[in-house]
Amino acid sequence: MYQRALVQQLRGRLQEPRRFIQIVVGPRQTGKTTAVDQAIAGLGLAAHVVSADDPTILDAEWVRREWDTARSLQASVDQPAVLVIDEIQKIDQWSGLVKLLWDEDSRAGRSLLVVLTGSSPLLLQRGLAESLAGRFEVLHCPHWNFAECREAFGYTLDDFLFFGGYPGAAVLHGDETRWVRYLGASIVEPTISQDVLAMGEIRKPALLRSLFILGATYSAQELSLTKVQGRLQDAGNTATLAHYLTLLDKAGMLTGLPKFQPTPLATRASSPRFMVYDTSLMVYATGASRRRLLDDSTLRGHLVESAVGAYLLARGAEEGFAVSYWRERAQEVDFVIQRGTAVTAIEVKSGGVKTPHGSLAFMKAFPKARGIVVGSPAYPLADVLAGRVPLFG
C-alpha cells in the first residue's frame, strides 16, 4: 500500500523519547487514520486505537477509560505503546482531561505515546490553546498532490485536475457519475453537516451550503462578498458570509484568498479570491462533465489555477508561508506567496504562454520578489504540481 511522507514523519517522532503529543490534522477523507496505522505498523509497537466519531459517546470520561486501557496495555508489554484517538475534537472538554492524563503519565514515567487526529483544525486549536500549550506537535495531512496520485493511482495530469486528491474516491475514477455521488454523500455533505456545523453557530445552514457551491463554482475568481450577497437568497449581511467562509476554510473546503499586502499593518479591505482546497470540490459544485471542464479553455483555466492554488495552500499550511493574490488596476498576479521577507509572484497560464505583464508589474513594484510563470517551458504545470519546482529562491 502506498505510504505518504506523513507516515515517515510520524514514525520518526514515535521513535523519539516521549516528549510531545502528536496531533495529525487534515480534512475529512484525506487518509489520516491510514497514515497513523501505517506508521505504527512499521514500528511494531503495541497500540490501542479508538475513534470518537461515535454518537453514543457522551462525555470526556470515555477518554479516561480508553486512556486507562492503553496504560494497562503498555504495562503488560513493558515497553513503549501507543494510544490513538481519532477525531478527538468531537469530545466536549477533551483538552483539559488530555492534559491531566498526559501529565499524570509524565510524572509516573510511563512510556505511553499519544497520537490524536482531527478533521476540524478550528476546534482542535481551541482545545490546544486552552490546555495543552507546550505539550504537542502538529502534523498536517492535506489533500493528496499530483505526485502522490500519479504514483498511487496512476493518474494522468488531466485525471488529477478533474478527480483531485481524495484517495477514497480514486477507485471510482472510471465511473464519473458514481464518483460524483460518492464525493457528495461521503465527503461534501458530512463535512458541511457535521464538521462545519460543529465549529460555531450556524443560523442558516442552507446559506452555508449555498455559499460553498457558489464559491467553489467561482474558484480562482475574485468576487466581493457584496456581490455574493446579491446572488444568494436570504444571505443576511456580509459579516455572516465572511464568518461562514472562515468555517469552510477551517474545514479544508473553500477559502477566500486576501489581496497581497506588503506589510502586516496594511489592512486595506479587498474582495476575496475564492479558492477550493481540492479541484474535485470545484467539479462537484459546477456539476460539469469532465469533457466540458477540460476542453473548454476558460473552465480549464479556472481548474488549473485552482489546482495550483490548492497545492500552494497545502504547502503553506505545512511550511508556514502565506498565500494571497495581487491586483492593481489592470495588472494582476494569480498568487503571491510570502515567508518572512521572501516573496514569490506566481502567474498561471493554462494555454499558450503570453507575456507575464502582471508579474513584471509586481516585480517592478517589489524588486526583491521572485517570479514564476506556471505553464511556461521553465515551469511546466506537471512539475509544479508534483513538487519539483522550488517556490522560493
Buried (B, 14 or more C-beta within 10 A) or exposed (E): EBBBEBBBBBBEBBEEEBEBBBBBBBBBBBBBBBBBBBBBEBBEBBBBBBBBBEEEBEEBEBBBEBBEEBBEBBEEEEEBBBBBBBBBBBBEEBBEBBBBBBEEBEEEEBBBBBBBBBBBBBBBBBBBEEBBEEBBEBBBBBBBBBBBBBEBBEBEBEBBBBBBBBBBBBEBBEEBEEBBEBBEEBBBEBBBEBBBBBBEEBEBEEBBBBBBBBBBBBBBBBBEBEEBBEEBEEBBEEEBBEBBBBBBBBBBBBBBBBBBBEEEEEEEEBBBBBBBBBBBBBBBBBEBBBEEBBEEEEBBBBBBBBBBBBBBBBBBBBEEBBBBBBBEEEBBBBBBBBBEEBBBBBBBBBEEBEEBEBBBBBBEEBEEBBBBBBBBEEBBBEBBBBBEBEBEE
